[in-house]
Amino acid sequence: GQPLGPRRLSLKPVPKLPNTEAFLREALVKVKKQARGCLAPELCLQAVRAATERPFAEGVRRERELFRVLLTSGQAQALQYAFFAERAVRRWATRSGASWSSAAPQPVRKAAVIGLGTMGRGIVTSLVKANIPLVALEQDLEYLNKGRKAVMFLLEREAMKMEGGAQILDFHNPARLQFTVDFDLLRDVDLVIEAVFENMALKKEIFHKLSKICKPGALLCTNTSALNIDEIASATSHPQQVIGTHFFSPAHVMRLLEIIYGRHTSPTAIATAMQLAKALKKVGVVVGNCFGFVGNRMMFPYVQQAVFLLEEGSRPEAVDQVLEDFGFKIGPFRMSDLAGLDVGWRSRQDQGLTGPSLPAGTPARQRHGQRYSPLPDLLCEQGRFGQKTGKGWYQYEKAGGRTATPDPWLLNFLSQYRDTHGIKTRFIDQEEILERCLFSLINEGFAILAEGIASGPEHLD
């Protein structure tokens, strides 16, 4: 019995809330923390504020002004570039002329993962989430049980995030996920991903075994982060099936999948690895074979400059702060602690840069005529491997802890180190920190492009 008058929301007055101001202030602090350095979320908040303070027409006008600011901003251009770059990398090409347009992938109906350390667990989780039945293999029962527990924990957590959760993932079903120590169960798989630690002899031994057991058409992938794909492939009787699939840690979270082709890798193998990346909802990037490929090769000089800055008088938290304020999600020292300092240490020992195989009389701060800093090696010798041991470049509340706090021990250690090597400390400003880390990263990118390891700048970005 009521008249149908106009009920347009925009004509109603905005109700006044008693604590609007305090609420918006708190929200701004939260947004600034979550979206560090990003313009859009802060301007969205300003638009909401305008809606609470002004009449509708004025609020809309303010929103349009804010939108115009964003539309012409450098951040918008960068995000648009990133959007198209992610799509451009699907169109891959190799130096020998193979490309996405002429290569067709093989179907992957069943996969296997070898090694259930940190990387292996994340890779297993990714495959289960992509609904690919798989076999997970470890060297003995003790490691297998430890790995199984960790994988189940990860999967339970992932299932909780998904609607319909555990039913969809169905990871308790042995037809979907099987744990074993028996290589013979790999006879019928279409694709194997090896994720054991970075040791060439061990990887070659595994690939030699796989080449005998797996069917000839099976794709043999290695999750190496730096080792030579051709050398690994040389241990098999069909090197055309060997390819690098370098996941980034944590493997079930990070979207990048670096796909590395060797001298003999077939176009079909590359297409299959790219198809796998798509199935795992990852961005596959095809690159050539060299030490460190693209991701880690660009990381080396970047982290190296960060360490040189410490030698000259900076502190880990100062370097991290500058790079995080610039826009990196995590600075180089927090990143090293998260990944584990022992990973790089083992790689440097294998290269003969440090450890027992280093010739006597080698200068402490030079290798092959280039400047070198032994600081990360010295930390590892002290058993400081980062978060996993509760101490690295920072200290943590416990082994496996996540909260990094500056460590007075390290400052003392650095000052002794500088005294030993006669290094005069100096004040290093933010500009210098940013330029030295960034420019070395960018220069390495240009070198990679010049060598044809990546086929375009989008692949690097």
C-alpha positions as CSV (number, residue, x, y, z in Angstrom):
1,G,0.0,0.0,0.0
2,Q,3.0,2.4,-0.3
3,P,3.5,4.8,-3.2
4,L,6.2,3.8,-5.6
5,G,8.3,7.0,-5.3
6,P,11.8,7.3,-6.7
7,R,14.1,4.9,-4.7
8,R,17.3,5.9,-6.3
9,L,20.2,5.2,-3.9
10,S,22.3,8.1,-5.2
11,L,19.6,10.5,-3.9
12,K,19.7,9.3,-0.4
13,P,22.0,11.1,2.1
14,V,25.1,9.3,3.1
15,P,24.5,8.1,6.7
16,K,27.0,9.5,9.2
17,L,28.9,6.9,11.2
18,P,30.4,7.9,14.5
19,N,33.9,6.5,13.8
20,T,34.3,7.0,10.0
21,E,37.4,9.0,10.4
22,A,39.2,6.6,12.7
23,F,38.1,3.6,10.5
24,L,39.4,5.2,7.3
25,R,42.7,6.1,9.0
26,E,43.2,2.5,10.1
27,A,42.3,1.3,6.6
28,L,44.9,3.5,5.0
29,V,47.6,2.2,7.3
30,K,46.6,-1.4,6.4
31,V,46.4,-0.7,2.6
32,K,49.8,1.0,2.6
33,K,51.4,-2.0,4.4
34,Q,49.7,-4.6,2.1
35,A,50.2,-2.8,-1.2
36,R,53.6,-1.3,-0.5
37,G,54.4,1.3,-3.2
38,C,51.3,0.5,-5.3
39,L,49.3,3.6,-6.2
40,A,45.9,2.0,-7.1
41,P,44.8,0.6,-3.7
42,E,45.6,3.9,-2.0
43,L,43.6,5.9,-4.6
44,C,40.7,3.4,-4.3
45,L,40.6,4.3,-0.6
46,Q,40.6,8.0,-1.4
47,A,37.6,7.4,-3.7
48,V,35.7,5.6,-0.9
49,R,36.6,8.4,1.5
50,A,35.1,10.9,-1.1
51,A,31.9,8.8,-1.1
52,T,31.5,9.1,2.6
53,E,32.1,12.9,2.8
54,R,30.5,14.3,-0.4
55,P,27.2,14.2,-2.2
56,F,27.0,11.5,-4.9
57,A,27.7,13.7,-8.0
58,E,30.8,15.1,-6.3
59,G,32.0,11.7,-5.2
60,V,31.8,10.4,-8.8
61,R,33.7,13.4,-10.1
62,R,36.4,12.8,-7.5
63,E,36.6,9.1,-8.5
64,R,37.0,10.1,-12.2
65,E,39.9,12.4,-11.3
66,L,41.7,9.7,-9.3
67,F,41.1,7.2,-12.1
68,R,42.7,9.7,-14.6
69,V,45.8,9.9,-12.4
70,L,46.1,6.1,-12.5
71,L,45.4,5.8,-16.2
72,T,48.4,7.9,-17.2
73,S,50.8,6.6,-14.4
74,G,54.0,4.8,-15.0
75,Q,52.6,1.9,-12.8
76,A,49.7,1.4,-15.2
77,Q,52.1,1.3,-18.2
78,A,54.3,-1.2,-16.3
79,L,51.3,-3.5,-15.4
80,Q,50.1,-3.4,-19.0
81,Y,53.6,-4.3,-20.2
82,A,53.7,-7.2,-17.7
83,F,50.3,-8.4,-18.9
84,F,51.4,-8.6,-22.5
85,A,54.9,-9.9,-21.7
86,E,53.3,-12.9,-19.9
87,R,51.4,-13.7,-23.0
88,A,54.3,-13.0,-25.4
89,V,56.5,-15.7,-23.7
90,R,54.0,-18.4,-24.8
91,R,55.4,-17.8,-28.3
92,W,58.8,-19.4,-27.7
93,A,61.6,-20.0,-30.2
94,T,65.0,-21.6,-29.9
95,R,68.3,-20.6,-31.5
96,S,68.1,-23.6,-33.9
97,G,64.8,-22.3,-35.3
98,A,62.3,-24.6,-33.5
99,S,59.3,-22.6,-32.3
100,W,55.8,-22.8,-30.7
101,S,54.1,-22.5,-34.1
102,S,55.3,-25.9,-35.4
103,A,55.8,-28.1,-32.3
104,A,53.0,-30.1,-30.7
105,P,53.0,-31.3,-27.1
106,Q,52.6,-35.0,-26.0
107,P,49.8,-35.7,-23.5
108,V,50.9,-36.2,-19.9
109,R,48.6,-38.8,-18.3
110,K,50.9,-39.8,-15.5
111,A,53.9,-38.1,-14.0
112,A,56.6,-38.9,-11.4
113,V,58.7,-36.7,-9.0
114,I,62.1,-37.9,-7.7
115,G,63.2,-36.4,-4.4
116,L,60.9,-35.1,-1.7
117,G,63.0,-32.2,-0.3
118,T,61.6,-28.7,-0.2
119,M,61.4,-28.4,-4.0
120,G,60.0,-31.9,-4.6
121,R,57.2,-31.4,-2.1
122,G,56.1,-28.2,-3.8
123,I,56.3,-29.8,-7.2
124,V,54.2,-32.8,-6.0
125,T,51.6,-30.4,-4.6
126,S,51.4,-28.5,-7.9
127,L,50.9,-31.7,-9.9
128,V,48.2,-32.9,-7.5
129,K,46.4,-29.6,-7.8
130,A,46.5,-29.8,-11.6
131,N,44.8,-33.3,-11.3
132,I,47.8,-35.2,-12.8
133,P,48.2,-38.7,-11.3
134,L,51.7,-39.2,-10.1
135,V,54.3,-41.3,-8.3
136,A,56.6,-39.7,-5.7
137,L,59.9,-41.5,-5.2
138,E,62.6,-41.2,-2.5
139,Q,65.9,-43.1,-2.0
140,D,64.9,-44.9,1.3
141,L,61.9,-45.4,3.6
142,E,63.0,-42.9,6.2
143,Y,63.2,-40.0,3.6
144,L,60.0,-41.3,2.0
145,N,58.0,-41.1,5.2
146,K,59.3,-37.7,6.1
147,G,58.5,-36.5,2.6
148,R,55.0,-38.0,2.6
149,K,54.2,-36.3,5.9
150,A,55.3,-32.9,4.6
151,V,53.4,-33.3,1.3
152,M,50.2,-34.3,3.1
153,F,50.5,-31.3,5.3
154,L,50.9,-29.0,2.3
155,L,48.0,-30.6,0.4
156,E,45.7,-30.4,3.5
157,R,46.5,-26.7,3.6
158,E,45.9,-26.2,-0.1
159,A,42.6,-28.1,0.1
160,M,41.4,-25.8,2.9
161,K,41.9,-22.8,0.5
162,M,39.8,-24.5,-2.3
163,E,36.1,-24.8,-2.5
164,G,35.1,-28.4,-2.2
165,G,38.7,-29.0,-1.0
166,A,39.9,-32.5,-0.3
167,Q,37.2,-34.1,-2.5
168,I,38.5,-32.3,-5.6
169,L,42.2,-33.0,-4.8
170,D,41.5,-36.6,-3.8
171,F,45.1,-37.0,-2.7
172,H,44.5,-39.9,-0.3
173,N,43.7,-42.1,-3.4
174,P,46.8,-44.2,-4.4
175,A,45.7,-44.1,-8.0
176,R,46.2,-40.3,-7.9
177,L,49.3,-40.1,-5.6
178,Q,51.6,-43.0,-4.8
179,F,54.7,-42.9,-2.6
180,T,57.5,-45.4,-3.3
181,V,61.2,-46.2,-3.2
182,D,60.9,-48.5,-6.2
183,F,62.2,-47.1,-9.6
184,D,60.3,-49.9,-11.4
185,L,57.0,-48.0,-10.8
186,L,58.2,-45.4,-13.3
187,R,57.9,-47.7,-16.3
188,D,54.6,-46.3,-17.5
189,V,55.0,-42.6,-16.7
190,D,54.9,-39.9,-19.5
191,L,57.1,-37.4,-17.6
192,V,59.5,-37.5,-14.7
193,I,60.7,-34.4,-12.8
194,E,64.0,-35.0,-10.9
195,A,64.3,-32.7,-7.8
196,V,67.2,-34.1,-5.8
197,F,69.9,-31.6,-4.6
198,E,72.4,-29.9,-6.8
199,N,75.0,-32.5,-7.5
200,M,76.0,-33.4,-11.0
201,A,77.2,-36.9,-10.3
202,L,74.0,-37.8,-8.5
203,K,71.8,-36.3,-11.2
204,K,73.7,-38.2,-13.9
205,E,73.3,-41.4,-12.0
206,I,69.6,-40.9,-11.8
207,F,69.2,-40.0,-15.4
208,H,71.2,-43.0,-16.5
209,K,68.8,-45.2,-14.5
210,L,65.7,-43.4,-15.9
211,S,66.9,-43.8,-19.4
212,K,66.9,-47.6,-18.9
213,I,63.6,-47.9,-17.0
214,C,61.2,-45.3,-18.5
215,K,59.6,-45.8,-21.9
216,P,61.5,-44.2,-24.8
217,G,58.9,-41.4,-25.2
218,A,58.9,-40.3,-21.6
219,L,60.0,-36.7,-20.9
220,L,63.0,-36.6,-18.5
221,C,63.0,-33.2,-16.6
222,T,65.5,-31.9,-14.2
223,N,64.7,-29.2,-11.6
224,T,68.3,-28.0,-11.6
225,S,68.8,-24.3,-10.8
226,A,72.2,-23.9,-12.6
227,L,73.7,-27.2,-13.8
228,N,74.5,-28.0,-17.4
229,I,71.5,-29.6,-19.1
230,D,73.7,-31.2,-21.9
231,E,75.9,-32.9,-19.3
232,I,72.9,-34.3,-17.5
233,A,71.5,-35.5,-20.9
234,S,74.8,-37.2,-21.8
235,A,74.0,-39.9,-19.2
236,T,70.9,-41.0,-21.1
237,S,70.4,-42.9,-24.4
238,H,67.8,-40.4,-25.6
239,P,69.1,-36.8,-24.9
240,Q,66.3,-35.3,-27.1
241,Q,63.9,-36.2,-24.2
242,V,65.9,-34.3,-21.5
243,I,64.8,-30.8,-20.5
244,G,65.2,-28.4,-17.6
245,T,62.1,-27.5,-15.6
246,H,63.4,-25.1,-13.0
247,F,60.7,-24.3,-10.4
248,F,61.2,-21.5,-8.0
249,S,60.8,-21.9,-4.2
250,P,58.1,-22.5,-2.8
251,A,57.2,-24.4,-6.0
252,H,53.5,-24.7,-5.3
253,V,53.2,-20.9,-4.9
254,M,55.7,-19.2,-7.3
255,R,54.2,-18.8,-10.8
256,L,57.4,-18.8,-12.8
257,L,58.6,-22.0,-14.4
258,E,61.9,-21.7,-16.3
259,I,62.1,-24.2,-19.2
260,I,65.7,-24.9,-20.4
261,Y,66.4,-26.7,-23.6
262,G,69.8,-28.4,-24.3
263,R,71.6,-29.0,-27.5
264,H,69.6,-32.1,-28.3
265,T,66.2,-31.3,-26.7
266,S,63.4,-31.9,-29.2
267,P,60.8,-29.3,-30.0
268,T,58.1,-31.8,-28.9
269,A,59.8,-31.9,-25.4
270,I,59.7,-28.1,-25.2
271,A,56.1,-27.9,-26.3
272,T,55.2,-30.6,-23.7
273,A,57.0,-28.7,-20.9
274,M,55.2,-25.5,-21.9
275,Q,51.8,-27.4,-21.9
276,L,52.7,-28.7,-18.4
277,A,53.4,-25.1,-17.2
278,K,49.9,-24.2,-18.4
279,A,48.3,-27.1,-16.7
280,L,50.0,-26.1,-13.4
281,K,48.8,-22.5,-13.9
282,K,52.4,-21.3,-14.1
283,V,54.1,-19.0,-16.6
284,G,56.5,-21.1,-18.6
285,V,59.5,-19.3,-20.1
286,V,61.7,-21.1,-22.6
287,V,65.5,-20.2,-22.3
288,G,68.8,-21.5,-23.4
289,N,71.4,-23.5,-21.5
290,C,74.2,-21.6,-19.6
291,F,75.3,-21.5,-16.0
292,G,72.4,-20.3,-13.9
293,F,70.1,-20.0,-17.0
294,V,68.3,-16.7,-16.7
295,G,66.7,-16.4,-13.3
296,N,69.7,-17.3,-11.2
297,R,72.3,-15.9,-13.6
298,M,70.7,-12.5,-13.2
299,M,70.5,-13.0,-9.4
300,F,74.2,-13.7,-9.0
301,P,75.6,-10.2,-9.7
302,Y,72.6,-8.6,-7.9
303,V,73.3,-10.5,-4.7
304,Q,77.0,-10.2,-5.2
305,Q,76.8,-6.3,-5.2
306,A,74.6,-6.5,-2.1
307,V,77.4,-8.4,-0.3
308,F,80.1,-6.0,-1.6
309,L,78.0,-3.2,0.0
310,L,78.2,-5.0,3.4
311,E,82.0,-5.3,3.0
312,E,82.2,-1.5,2.4
313,G,80.1,-0.5,5.4
314,S,76.4,-1.2,4.9
315,R,74.1,-3.5,6.9
316,P,71.8,-6.3,5.6
317,E,68.6,-4.5,6.8
318,A,69.7,-1.2,5.1
319,V,70.2,-2.9,1.8
320,D,67.0,-4.9,2.0
321,Q,65.0,-1.8,3.0
322,V,66.2,0.2,0.0
323,L,65.3,-2.6,-2.5
324,E,61.9,-3.3,-0.8
325,D,61.0,0.4,-0.8
326,F,61.9,0.4,-4.5
327,G,59.3,-2.3,-5.1
328,F,61.0,-5.8,-4.7
329,K,58.8,-8.1,-2.6
330,I,61.8,-9.1,-0.6
331,G,65.4,-7.8,-0.3
332,P,68.5,-9.9,-1.3
333,F,69.5,-10.9,2.3
334,R,66.0,-11.9,3.5
335,M,65.6,-13.8,0.2
336,S,69.0,-15.6,0.8
337,D,67.9,-16.5,4.3
338,L,64.5,-17.8,3.0
339,A,66.1,-19.9,0.2
340,G,68.9,-21.2,2.4
341,L,72.5,-20.0,2.3
342,D,73.8,-23.6,2.0
343,V,72.3,-23.9,-1.5
344,G,74.7,-21.3,-3.0
345,W,77.5,-22.5,-0.8
346,R,77.3,-26.0,-2.2
347,S,77.2,-24.6,-5.7
348,R,80.3,-22.5,-5.1
349,Q,82.1,-25.5,-3.6
350,D,81.3,-27.6,-6.7
351,Q,82.7,-24.7,-8.9
352,G,85.9,-24.7,-6.8
353,L,85.4,-21.1,-5.7
354,T,85.6,-22.1,-2.0
355,G,86.2,-25.1,0.2
356,P,88.9,-27.9,0.1
357,S,89.4,-27.8,-3.7
358,L,90.5,-24.2,-3.7
359,P,94.3,-24.0,-4.5
360,A,96.4,-22.9,-1.5
361,G,97.5,-19.3,-1.6
362,T,94.4,-18.1,-3.5
363,P,93.7,-14.5,-2.3
364,A,90.6,-14.4,0.0
365,R,88.8,-11.7,-2.0
366,Q,89.7,-12.6,-5.6
367,R,88.7,-15.4,-8.0
368,H,89.8,-15.6,-11.7
369,G,91.0,-12.0,-11.5
370,Q,87.6,-10.8,-10.4
371,R,86.5,-9.3,-7.1
372,Y,85.0,-12.0,-4.8
373,S,83.5,-11.8,-1.3
374,P,83.9,-14.8,1.0
375,L,81.3,-13.5,3.5
376,P,78.5,-15.9,2.5
377,D,81.0,-18.8,2.7
378,L,82.2,-17.7,6.2
379,L,78.6,-17.6,7.4
380,C,77.9,-21.1,6.2
381,E,81.1,-22.3,7.9
382,Q,79.5,-21.0,11.1
383,G,76.4,-23.2,10.4
384,R,74.3,-20.1,9.6
385,F,72.1,-21.3,6.7
386,G,69.2,-18.8,7.2
387,Q,65.7,-19.5,8.3
388,K,66.2,-23.3,8.5
389,T,68.8,-22.9,11.2
390,G,67.3,-19.8,12.8
391,K,70.4,-17.7,11.9
392,G,71.8,-16.4,8.6
393,W,72.1,-12.7,7.6
394,Y,69.5,-12.1,10.3
395,Q,68.4,-14.0,13.4
396,Y,65.0,-15.7,13.8
397,E,62.9,-16.6,16.8
398,K,63.7,-20.3,16.2
399,A,65.0,-22.7,13.5
400,G,62.4,-22.5,10.8
401,G,61.2,-19.1,12.1
402,R,59.9,-16.5,9.7
403,T,60.5,-13.2,11.5
404,A,63.9,-11.6,10.6
405,T,65.5,-9.3,13.2
406,P,69.0,-7.7,12.9
407,D,71.7,-9.8,14.6
408,P,74.3,-7.9,16.8
409,W,76.6,-10.9,16.2
410,L,76.7,-10.2,12.5
411,L,77.6,-6.5,13.0
412,N,80.5,-7.5,15.2
413,F,81.5,-10.2,12.7
414,L,81.5,-7.7,9.8
415,S,83.6,-5.2,11.7
416,Q,86.2,-7.9,12.5
417,Y,86.1,-9.0,8.8
418,R,86.8,-5.4,7.6
419,D,89.7,-5.1,10.1
420,T,91.2,-8.3,8.9
421,H,91.1,-7.2,5.3
422,G,92.0,-3.6,5.9
423,I,88.7,-2.3,4.5
424,K,87.8,1.3,5.5
425,T,84.1,1.6,6.2
426,R,82.2,4.6,4.7
427,F,78.7,5.9,4.7
428,I,76.7,4.4,1.8
429,D,73.6,6.2,0.8
430,Q,70.3,4.7,-0.5
431,E,70.9,5.9,-4.1
432,E,74.2,4.0,-4.3
433,I,72.6,0.8,-2.9
434,L,69.8,0.9,-5.4
435,E,71.9,1.7,-8.4
436,R,74.6,-0.9,-7.7
437,C,72.2,-3.7,-7.1
438,L,69.8,-2.8,-10.0
439,F,72.3,-1.9,-12.7
440,S,74.3,-5.1,-12.2
441,L,71.0,-7.0,-12.5
442,I,70.0,-5.1,-15.7
443,N,73.5,-5.4,-17.3
444,E,73.5,-9.2,-16.8
445,G,70.1,-9.2,-18.6
446,F,71.6,-7.4,-21.6
447,A,74.5,-10.0,-21.7
448,I,71.9,-12.8,-21.7
449,L,70.0,-11.2,-24.6
450,A,73.3,-10.6,-26.5
451,E,74.2,-14.3,-26.2
452,G,70.8,-15.4,-27.4
453,I,70.1,-17.3,-24.2
454,A,66.7,-15.6,-24.1
455,S,64.9,-14.8,-27.3
456,G,63.4,-11.4,-26.2
457,P,63.4,-8.8,-23.4
458,E,59.9,-10.0,-22.3
459,H,61.3,-13.4,-21.4
460,L,63.8,-11.8,-19.1
461,D,61.2,-9.5,-17.4
